[in-house]
Protein backbone atom coordinates (compact mmCIF):
# COMPACT_ATOMS: atom_id res chain seq x y z
CA UNK A 1 0.00 0.00 0.00
CA UNK A 2 1.34 3.43 -0.93
CA UNK A 3 1.61 6.30 1.52
CA UNK A 4 -1.07 8.18 -0.41
CA UNK A 5 -3.51 5.29 -0.16
CA UNK A 6 -2.74 4.92 3.53
CA UNK A 7 -3.32 8.64 4.14
CA UNK A 8 -6.62 8.53 2.25
CA UNK A 9 -7.74 5.51 4.26
CA UNK A 10 -6.81 7.24 7.51
CA UNK A 11 -8.75 10.35 6.47
CA UNK A 12 -11.78 8.21 5.62
CA UNK A 13 -11.53 6.37 8.95
CA UNK A 14 -11.27 9.64 10.90
CA UNK A 15 -14.23 11.07 8.98
CA UNK A 16 -16.31 8.00 9.83
CA UNK A 17 -15.41 8.28 13.51
CA UNK A 18 -16.31 11.97 13.54
CA UNK A 19 -19.61 11.25 11.77
CA UNK A 20 -20.52 8.48 14.21
CA UNK A 21 -19.66 10.71 17.16
CA UNK A 22 -21.82 13.51 15.74
CA UNK A 23 -24.71 11.07 15.34
CA UNK A 24 -24.29 9.88 18.92
CA UNK A 25 -24.20 13.45 20.24
CA UNK A 26 -27.29 14.35 18.20
CA UNK A 27 -29.07 11.23 19.47
CA UNK A 28 -28.38 12.02 23.12
CA UNK A 29 -29.37 15.65 22.57
CA UNK A 30 -32.72 14.55 21.14
CA UNK A 31 -33.38 12.06 23.93
CA UNK A 32 -32.64 14.64 26.62
CA UNK A 33 -34.58 17.46 24.95
N, C-alpha and C positions, 0 to 999 in steps of 0.2 A: 504493500500500500504506500502510495506517495504521501509526502508531507501535506500536499494540497488536499488530497482526499481525506486525510486524517483531520485536518483543520475544519473542513466542511462538515465532517461527521460530528466533530465536537460541537460546532456551532449549532447543528441541528439538534443534538442531544440537549444542549443548554436551553435552546428555544423551547423544546418539549417540556423540560422541567419547569421553566418559567410559566408556560401556558397552564400546566397542571396546577401549579401553585396559585395562579390567578383564579382558576376555576374553583379551587378549594376555598380561597378567601371569599370569593363571591358567594359560594354556597353557604358558608358560615354566616356571612353578612345577611343573607336572605332569611336564614333560619332564626337569627336573633332579632330581626327587624319586626 
